[in-house]
Amino acid sequence: MLPTRPARVCDDGFVCTVVVSLEPGEQVPLLLLGIRDEFTGRPWRPPARHWPRSPLIGGLDEQAGGTWLAVHPGIPRVSCVLNGRGTPAGAAGRRSRGELPLRAAAGGPEVLERLAADPGALARYDPFHLVCAGLSSVSVLSWDGGDAAVGELAPDTHVLTNAGHAYPAANEAEGPKAAEDPKAAYFGPRFAAHRPGGDPGKLPADAWGDWLPLAAGGGLAPDDPRTIVARRELPDGRVWGSTSATLIALGRAGLRYDFQPEPGAAGGWYQVPAG
């Protein structure tokens, strides 16, 4: 869904749809899909250890120096940031939200708690949703430019978008939320019904099963309001759309990190070295 102010969409190079599945009793308890939407002309580099003296792995946003998703393989832990809705930060002192996944992947959910308790620090960022996930928990910090909320997601398969947690509805008060986000309402049940194993030792197609065609857009057109793989040509000639996709599996026997530089393509997934 193209935001009303496209010039500020994912302006630090964010994932704009996240599917995260937490099942603590499984051999691979944590699965995460992140679809990054951005202006296609914004320069970036594929996942690697781009930050000196850091164990973190992630894609590099060359314009701001941060990332949309970072993995700490030694823990293991993954963090990603979504563009949020609300009041943007003032120009003076404004910081790139692309630094947030690096901080959370390195420091864990305590980073989210500290940020939530520091309105002065939050005021330097445009609205965001910051996800931090490990083998046993998924924490989310949401900031709309005025208020912050941090909490944990229950074991289940969840969808987060620029609107925040959009699937499943946690209670009756949140019931309309998924219905208001067509891609969450469409894809949430489909991802939940086909949870793969995420085995680190298998090829992507065997490890991810039905999640791969879903991650490629599930056959929906790129202008369908339900799609998670989008493309829009703007009147000024720029193109905004999905520029990469990432699949992360955190398991008791190890981590797998798969990357797709051409979202929507049938092939092209490859495993990022994490050792």
C-alpha positions as CSV (number, residue, x, y, z in Angstrom):
1,M,0.0,0.0,0.0
2,L,1.6,3.2,-1.1
3,P,1.8,5.8,1.7
4,T,0.3,9.3,1.2
5,R,3.8,10.8,1.6
6,P,6.0,8.6,-0.5
7,A,9.1,10.7,-0.1
8,R,9.3,9.6,3.5
9,V,8.4,6.0,3.1
10,C,11.0,3.7,4.5
11,D,13.4,6.6,4.2
12,D,16.1,4.8,6.1
13,G,15.7,1.6,4.2
14,F,13.2,-0.5,6.1
15,V,11.3,-3.7,6.0
16,C,7.7,-2.7,5.5
17,T,6.1,-6.1,6.1
18,V,7.2,-8.6,8.7
19,V,5.9,-12.1,9.3
20,V,7.3,-13.6,12.6
21,S,6.4,-17.0,13.9
22,L,7.3,-18.0,17.5
23,E,6.8,-21.7,18.6
24,P,9.0,-22.3,21.6
25,G,8.5,-26.1,21.5
26,E,9.9,-26.5,18.0
27,Q,13.5,-27.3,17.1
28,V,13.5,-24.0,15.1
29,P,11.4,-21.8,17.4
30,L,11.7,-18.5,15.6
31,L,11.0,-17.8,11.9
32,L,10.9,-14.3,10.4
33,L,10.2,-12.9,6.9
34,G,11.1,-9.3,6.2
35,I,10.1,-7.6,2.9
36,R,11.9,-4.3,2.3
37,D,10.1,-1.5,0.4
38,E,12.1,1.5,-0.8
39,F,12.7,3.8,-3.7
40,T,14.5,1.5,-6.1
41,G,17.2,4.1,-6.8
42,R,18.4,4.2,-3.2
43,P,21.8,2.5,-3.0
44,W,22.3,-0.6,-0.8
45,R,24.5,-3.6,-0.4
46,P,23.4,-7.2,0.3
47,P,23.9,-8.8,3.7
48,A,27.4,-9.2,5.1
49,R,29.4,-8.0,8.1
50,H,29.5,-4.4,7.0
51,W,30.3,-2.9,10.5
52,P,33.9,-3.2,11.6
53,R,34.6,-5.0,14.9
54,S,30.9,-6.1,15.1
55,P,29.6,-9.6,14.8
56,L,26.4,-8.4,13.2
57,I,25.2,-9.4,9.7
58,G,22.8,-7.4,7.6
59,G,22.2,-5.5,4.5
60,L,23.7,-2.0,4.3
61,D,21.8,1.1,3.4
62,E,24.6,3.1,1.8
63,Q,22.8,6.4,2.1
64,A,22.4,6.4,5.8
65,G,24.9,3.7,6.9
66,G,22.4,1.6,8.9
67,T,20.3,-1.4,8.0
68,W,16.7,-2.6,7.8
69,L,17.5,-6.0,9.5
70,A,20.4,-7.2,11.5
71,V,21.3,-10.6,12.9
72,H,23.6,-11.5,15.8
73,P,24.6,-15.1,14.9
74,G,26.3,-15.8,18.2
75,I,23.3,-15.5,20.4
76,P,21.3,-15.9,18.1
77,R,19.1,-12.8,17.7
78,V,17.4,-10.8,14.9
79,S,16.1,-7.3,14.8
80,C,14.4,-5.3,12.1
81,V,12.7,-1.9,11.9
82,L,9.5,-0.9,10.1
83,N,8.5,2.6,9.1
84,G,5.7,3.8,11.4
85,R,2.8,6.3,11.2
86,G,2.6,9.5,13.1
87,T,4.4,12.8,13.7
88,P,7.9,13.0,12.1
89,A,10.9,14.2,14.1
90,G,12.2,17.7,13.7
91,A,15.0,18.2,11.3
92,A,17.4,19.4,14.0
93,G,19.0,16.4,15.6
94,R,17.0,13.9,13.6
95,R,18.7,10.4,13.6
96,S,18.5,7.6,11.1
97,R,16.2,4.8,12.3
98,G,18.5,2.4,10.4
99,E,20.8,2.4,13.5
100,L,18.0,0.8,15.6
101,P,18.2,-2.8,14.4
102,L,22.0,-2.7,15.0
103,R,21.5,-1.6,18.6
104,A,18.7,-4.1,19.3
105,A,20.5,-7.1,17.6
106,A,23.6,-6.3,19.7
107,G,21.9,-5.4,23.0
108,G,18.6,-7.4,23.0
109,P,15.1,-6.4,24.2
110,E,16.6,-4.3,27.0
111,V,17.5,-1.8,24.3
112,L,13.8,-1.5,23.5
113,E,12.9,-1.0,27.1
114,R,15.5,1.7,27.6
115,L,14.3,3.5,24.5
116,A,10.7,3.4,25.5
117,A,11.6,5.0,28.8
118,D,13.6,7.8,27.2
119,P,11.2,10.2,25.3
120,G,14.1,12.6,24.6
121,A,15.9,9.9,22.6
122,L,12.8,8.8,20.9
123,A,11.9,12.3,19.8
124,R,15.0,12.2,17.5
125,Y,13.4,9.5,15.4
126,D,10.6,9.4,12.9
127,P,7.8,6.9,13.8
128,F,8.8,3.3,13.7
129,H,8.1,-0.3,14.9
130,L,11.3,-2.1,16.1
131,V,11.2,-5.9,16.4
132,C,13.7,-7.8,18.4
133,A,13.4,-11.6,18.4
134,G,15.3,-14.6,19.9
135,L,14.8,-18.3,20.5
136,S,12.1,-17.7,23.2
137,S,10.7,-14.2,22.8
138,V,9.7,-11.5,20.3
139,S,9.6,-7.9,21.6
140,V,8.2,-4.9,19.7
141,L,8.7,-1.2,20.4
142,S,6.3,1.2,18.6
143,W,6.8,4.9,18.5
144,D,4.4,7.3,16.7
145,G,6.2,10.6,17.4
146,G,4.3,11.2,20.6
147,D,3.8,7.9,22.5
148,A,5.8,4.7,22.9
149,A,4.7,1.2,23.7
150,V,6.8,-1.9,24.1
151,G,5.6,-5.5,24.6
152,E,6.1,-9.1,23.8
153,L,4.2,-11.1,21.1
154,A,2.6,-14.4,22.2
155,P,3.7,-17.7,20.6
156,D,1.9,-17.6,17.2
157,T,2.4,-16.4,13.7
158,H,2.1,-12.6,13.5
159,V,2.1,-10.0,10.7
160,L,3.4,-6.4,11.3
161,T,3.1,-3.6,8.8
162,N,3.5,0.2,8.9
163,A,0.3,0.2,10.9
164,G,2.0,-2.0,13.6
165,H,0.8,-5.4,14.8
166,A,-1.9,-6.2,12.2
167,Y,-2.5,-10.0,12.6
168,P,-3.8,-11.8,14.5
169,A,-6.1,-9.6,16.6
170,A,-5.1,-9.9,20.2
171,N,-8.5,-9.1,21.5
172,E,-11.8,-7.6,20.5
173,A,-10.5,-4.1,20.8
174,E,-7.9,-4.9,18.2
175,G,-10.3,-6.9,16.0
176,P,-10.7,-4.3,13.2
177,K,-6.9,-3.8,12.9
178,A,-6.2,-6.7,10.6
179,A,-9.3,-6.0,8.5
180,E,-8.0,-2.4,8.0
181,D,-4.7,-3.8,6.6
182,P,-5.6,-5.9,3.6
183,K,-2.2,-7.6,3.2
184,A,-2.2,-8.7,6.9
185,A,-5.8,-10.0,6.6
186,Y,-4.9,-11.9,3.4
187,F,-1.5,-13.3,4.2
188,G,-1.6,-13.8,7.9
189,P,-3.8,-16.9,7.9
190,R,-1.8,-18.3,4.9
191,F,1.6,-18.0,6.6
192,A,0.1,-19.3,9.8
193,A,-1.3,-22.4,8.1
194,H,2.0,-23.4,6.4
195,R,4.7,-22.9,9.0
196,P,7.9,-24.5,7.6
197,G,10.7,-26.2,9.5
198,G,13.5,-23.7,8.6
199,D,16.1,-26.4,8.9
200,P,19.6,-24.8,8.6
201,G,21.0,-27.8,6.7
202,K,18.5,-27.8,3.8
203,L,18.2,-25.9,0.5
204,P,15.9,-22.9,0.7
205,A,13.0,-24.6,-1.1
206,D,13.1,-27.5,1.4
207,A,13.7,-25.4,4.4
208,W,10.9,-22.9,3.7
209,G,8.3,-24.9,1.8
210,D,5.1,-22.9,1.2
211,W,6.5,-19.7,2.7
212,L,8.7,-19.2,-0.4
213,P,5.8,-18.7,-2.9
214,L,4.0,-16.6,-0.3
215,A,7.1,-14.5,0.2
216,A,7.1,-14.0,-3.6
217,G,3.7,-12.4,-3.4
218,G,1.4,-15.4,-3.5
219,G,0.6,-14.7,-7.1
220,L,-1.0,-11.3,-6.5
221,A,-0.2,-8.4,-8.9
222,P,2.2,-5.8,-7.6
223,D,-0.6,-3.1,-7.6
224,D,-3.0,-5.3,-5.6
225,P,-3.8,-3.6,-2.2
226,R,-3.2,-7.0,-0.5
227,T,0.2,-7.7,-1.9
228,I,3.4,-7.8,0.1
229,V,5.6,-7.5,-3.0
230,A,4.8,-4.0,-4.4
231,R,5.8,-1.7,-7.2
232,R,4.6,1.8,-8.0
233,E,5.8,4.3,-10.6
234,L,5.4,7.8,-9.3
235,P,4.6,10.9,-11.3
236,D,8.1,12.3,-10.8
237,G,9.6,9.2,-12.5
238,R,10.8,7.5,-9.3
239,V,9.8,3.9,-8.6
240,W,8.9,2.7,-5.2
241,G,8.6,-1.0,-4.4
242,S,9.9,-4.1,-2.8
243,T,13.7,-4.2,-3.2
244,S,14.6,-7.4,-1.2
245,A,13.3,-10.1,1.0
246,T,14.9,-11.9,4.0
247,L,14.1,-15.1,5.7
248,I,15.6,-15.9,9.1
249,A,15.4,-19.1,11.1
250,L,16.7,-19.2,14.7
251,G,17.0,-22.8,15.8
252,R,18.6,-24.8,18.7
253,A,21.0,-26.3,16.2
254,G,21.9,-23.1,14.5
255,L,20.9,-20.1,12.4
256,R,19.9,-19.8,8.8
257,Y,19.8,-16.5,6.9
258,D,18.3,-16.5,3.3
259,F,18.2,-13.5,1.1
260,Q,16.3,-12.6,-2.1
261,P,17.5,-9.5,-4.0
262,E,14.6,-9.7,-6.5
263,P,11.4,-10.0,-4.6
264,G,8.6,-11.7,-6.6
265,A,11.1,-13.9,-8.5
266,A,10.6,-17.6,-8.4
267,G,14.3,-18.3,-7.9
268,G,17.3,-16.4,-6.6
269,W,17.1,-17.1,-2.9
270,Y,20.6,-17.8,-1.4
271,Q,21.9,-18.6,2.0
272,V,24.0,-15.9,3.7
273,P,27.1,-17.3,5.5
274,A,26.6,-16.8,9.2
275,G,29.5,-18.7,10.6
